């Protein structure tokens, strides 16, 4: 079983930055995809950014110029650097493993 441990969420002001981390443990040799999703109250969960085992990345249009996804293969960890945060970025952010398993989520609140 794969365990996903998320960290880095919190409260920031508009224009600020946060760095989210998701560390995978267990049967991690089979990882081919890691992604960050978010869900705001009353809205559906949406893809924010993803990265494959080959290093290719994908971003939602709303974040592509502000967020950066990266990975550390030795640590089985994926990161999401979030810059120039907006109030619209407020949501629970979830880590996803192989488009199947989910982390518990971490709250990101952007407010003045």
N, C-alpha and C positions, 0 to 999 in steps of 0.2 A: 504494500500500500504506500502511496505517495502522500506525504504531508507537506502542505504549503503554509509557510509562516510569513505573514505580511507585517510590515512596519513602515513608519514614516508619516502617517497621516496626522492631521492636526488642524489648527485654526491659524489662518494667515489673512493678511489684508490684501485687497486688490493690488496687483502689481508685484506681489511677493512670489517666493519660490518654495517648493517642497520637493523632496526626493523620496520616492517610495521604493521599497525593497520587497522582493518575494523570494524566499529561499526554499528550495525543494529538497526533501530528504526521503529516503526509502529507495524504491526501485526507480532511480532517476536515470539509469542508463538508456531508457527508452524515450527520453524527451526529444520531441521533434518540433514542438511549438509551445510558446509561452505568450500569453497575452494579458493586457490590462483592459478591463471593462469597468464601466461605471453605471450607476443607477441613481437618479434623483427621485425625490418623492413624487409620486403620481406619473412617472415616466417609465418606459421600458429600458431594460439594460442594453447598453450599446458598447460597441468596440471602441476603445480609445487608441490603442497601439498594440502591435504584435511583432514577434520576431521568431524566425524559424531556426532550426539547428544549423542551417547553412548561412545564417546571418542576414537574410533578407528581412526588411522591416515594412510595416504598413501603418498608416496613421489615418485617423478620422480627419476630415477637412477642417473641422473646428479647432484642431489642436496641432496640426502638422508643422506650423511655424513656431510653436511655443514649447512643445513637449518632445523629449527624446527618450527612446527606449534603448536599452543596452543590456548586455549579459556578461557574466563571468562564469565561463564553463567549469573552471576548476572548483568553484563554490556552488555550482548549480543554482545560481541566483540571477534574477532579472531585475532591472531597475527602471524606474520611470522618473526622469528629471522633468519637473513641471516649472516653467518660468512664465512670467507675465500673467499670473493667475487672474481670472475674472470671477465675478460672482456666479456666472453661469457654469463654472467648473465645480461648484458645490455638489457633492454626491458621495455615495459609498463606492469606493474603488475596490474591485475584485481582481485577484490573480487567477488565471486559468491555465490548466495543464492539459496539453494535447487536445484542446477543444472539448474537454470532458469534465475534468475535476476542477473544483473551485476552492479558493481560499475562503476564509471567514469574512473578509472584507475589512476595510479600514476607512474611517470617515475623514473626508476632506471638506473643510468649511472655509469658504472665502467670503469674508465680510468685513466691512468697515465699522 
